[in-house]
């Protein structure tokens, strides 16, 4: 019985640890959808729709939505990026950390006041700290006294969580 338990554990252990392993994709940004969503195409021409994990940017029709999208465009237009991800969202988008070389794009969007730290789904203390610093410095969307969070905007306007691809 002990031997059987050992064998079952050895067979199941890789499955238990796989959920914690980041997958990596490298490719070129082919489109900025909005302030927290992009399309990336890899070397094999596989296209990935990506939601920047841990951030939530203003919706396109929301106040500061255009500026947030422009901020992400300045960081990523035509860039080659590395994505690391563990899961997908309910729309089958990769929930990814996005890197341009050593530059962590998710962090940059929060530091510059272009997006909120999405604390409901992400507990990264460094992102929380970056948001506090951007807020204190009144950067980006924090220049306004009480900016509306995207999740409140979506609820108030009955908007979908996912922008329509054009």
C-alpha positions as CSV (number, residue, x, y, z in Angstrom):
1,X,0.0,0.0,0.0
2,X,2.8,2.4,0.9
3,X,4.5,1.7,-2.5
4,X,1.2,2.4,-4.3
5,X,0.8,5.7,-2.5
6,X,4.4,6.6,-3.4
7,X,3.8,5.8,-7.1
8,X,0.6,7.8,-7.2
9,X,2.3,10.8,-5.5
10,X,5.2,10.7,-8.1
11,X,2.7,10.6,-10.9
12,X,0.5,13.4,-9.5
13,X,3.4,15.7,-8.3
14,X,4.2,17.1,-11.8
15,X,0.5,18.0,-12.3
16,X,0.3,19.7,-8.9
17,X,3.4,21.9,-9.6
18,X,2.6,22.7,-13.3
19,X,-0.1,25.3,-12.3
20,X,2.6,27.4,-10.7
21,X,5.0,27.4,-13.6
22,X,5.1,30.5,-15.8
23,X,4.8,30.0,-19.5
24,X,6.8,32.4,-21.7
25,X,6.0,33.7,-25.2
26,X,8.1,36.1,-27.2
27,X,6.7,38.1,-30.1
28,X,6.0,41.4,-31.6
29,X,3.2,43.8,-30.5
30,X,0.9,44.1,-33.5
31,X,-1.9,46.1,-31.9
32,X,-2.7,48.1,-28.8
33,X,-6.4,47.4,-28.0
34,X,-6.7,49.7,-25.0
35,X,-4.7,50.7,-22.0
36,X,-4.3,47.1,-20.6
37,X,-4.9,44.9,-23.7
38,X,-2.6,44.1,-26.6
39,X,-2.2,41.6,-29.5
40,X,1.2,39.9,-29.8
41,X,2.3,37.7,-32.7
42,X,5.1,35.2,-32.2
43,X,7.7,33.9,-34.7
44,X,5.3,31.2,-35.9
45,X,2.6,33.8,-36.6
46,X,0.5,32.6,-33.7
47,X,-1.5,35.6,-32.4
48,X,-2.1,36.0,-28.7
49,X,-4.6,38.4,-27.1
50,X,-3.1,39.6,-23.9
51,X,-4.6,41.3,-20.8
52,X,-1.8,42.9,-18.8
53,X,-2.1,41.1,-15.5
54,X,-2.5,43.0,-12.3
55,X,-3.6,46.3,-13.8
56,X,-6.9,47.8,-14.9
57,X,-6.8,50.8,-17.2
58,X,-9.7,53.2,-17.9
59,X,-12.1,52.0,-20.6
60,X,-11.7,53.6,-24.0
61,X,-14.9,55.7,-23.6
62,X,-14.1,56.5,-20.0
63,X,-12.3,59.7,-18.9
64,X,-8.6,59.1,-19.4
65,X,-9.2,56.0,-21.5
66,X,-7.6,57.6,-24.6
67,X,-4.6,58.8,-22.7
68,X,-4.1,55.4,-21.1
69,X,-4.2,53.7,-24.5
70,X,-1.7,56.3,-25.9
71,X,0.6,55.7,-22.9
72,X,0.7,51.9,-23.6
73,X,1.1,52.7,-27.3
74,X,4.2,54.8,-26.5
75,X,5.7,52.0,-24.5
76,X,4.9,49.1,-26.9
77,X,4.1,50.1,-30.5
78,X,6.0,47.8,-32.8
79,X,8.1,46.4,-30.0
80,X,9.3,42.9,-29.4
81,X,8.1,41.7,-26.0
82,X,8.4,38.8,-23.6
83,X,5.2,37.6,-22.0
84,X,5.1,35.5,-18.8
85,X,1.8,34.0,-17.8
86,X,0.1,31.3,-15.7
87,X,-3.5,31.5,-16.7
88,X,-6.1,33.0,-19.0
89,X,-9.2,35.1,-18.2
90,X,-12.8,34.3,-19.0
91,X,-12.3,35.7,-22.5
92,X,-9.4,33.3,-23.2
93,X,-6.8,36.1,-23.1
94,X,-3.4,35.5,-21.6
95,X,-3.1,37.2,-18.2
96,X,0.5,38.2,-18.6
97,X,3.4,40.2,-17.3
98,X,4.8,42.0,-20.3
99,X,8.4,42.9,-20.7
100,X,10.3,45.1,-23.2
101,X,13.8,43.9,-22.4
102,X,14.1,44.5,-18.6
103,X,11.3,47.1,-18.5
104,X,8.2,45.7,-16.8
105,X,5.3,47.3,-18.8
106,X,2.6,46.4,-16.2
107,X,4.6,48.3,-13.6
108,X,5.3,51.2,-15.9
109,X,1.6,51.7,-16.6
110,X,0.9,52.0,-12.9
111,X,4.0,54.1,-12.1
112,X,3.0,56.7,-14.7
113,X,-0.6,56.8,-13.5
114,X,-2.0,55.2,-16.7
115,X,-3.7,52.4,-14.8
116,X,-4.9,51.1,-11.5
117,X,-3.4,48.2,-9.6
118,X,-6.1,45.6,-9.9
119,X,-5.9,44.6,-6.2
120,X,-9.0,42.4,-6.4
121,X,-7.1,39.9,-8.5
122,X,-3.4,40.7,-7.8
123,X,-1.7,41.0,-4.5
124,X,1.7,42.2,-5.7
125,X,3.0,44.7,-3.1
126,X,5.3,46.4,-5.5
127,X,2.4,47.2,-7.8
128,X,0.4,48.5,-4.8
129,X,3.4,50.7,-3.8
130,X,3.8,52.0,-7.3
131,X,0.1,53.0,-7.4
132,X,0.4,54.8,-4.1
133,X,3.5,56.7,-5.3
134,X,1.8,57.7,-8.6
135,X,-1.3,58.8,-6.7
136,X,0.8,60.9,-4.2
137,X,2.7,62.5,-7.1
138,X,-0.6,63.1,-9.0
139,X,0.7,61.4,-12.1
140,X,-1.6,60.6,-15.0
141,X,-5.1,59.8,-14.1
142,X,-4.3,60.7,-10.5
143,X,-4.1,64.4,-11.5
144,X,-7.9,64.4,-11.2
145,X,-9.2,64.6,-7.6
146,X,-11.4,61.5,-7.8
147,X,-10.9,59.4,-10.9
148,X,-13.5,56.7,-11.5
149,X,-12.0,53.2,-11.3
150,X,-12.6,51.1,-14.5
151,X,-14.6,48.4,-12.5
152,X,-16.9,51.1,-11.2
153,X,-17.3,52.6,-14.7
154,X,-18.1,49.2,-16.2
155,X,-20.7,48.5,-13.5
156,X,-22.3,52.0,-13.9
157,X,-22.4,51.9,-17.7
158,X,-23.2,48.1,-17.9
159,X,-20.1,47.8,-20.1
160,X,-18.4,44.5,-20.9
161,X,-15.0,43.7,-19.3
162,X,-13.6,43.1,-22.7
163,X,-13.3,45.8,-25.4
164,X,-14.4,44.9,-28.9
165,X,-11.6,44.0,-31.3
166,X,-11.7,46.2,-34.4
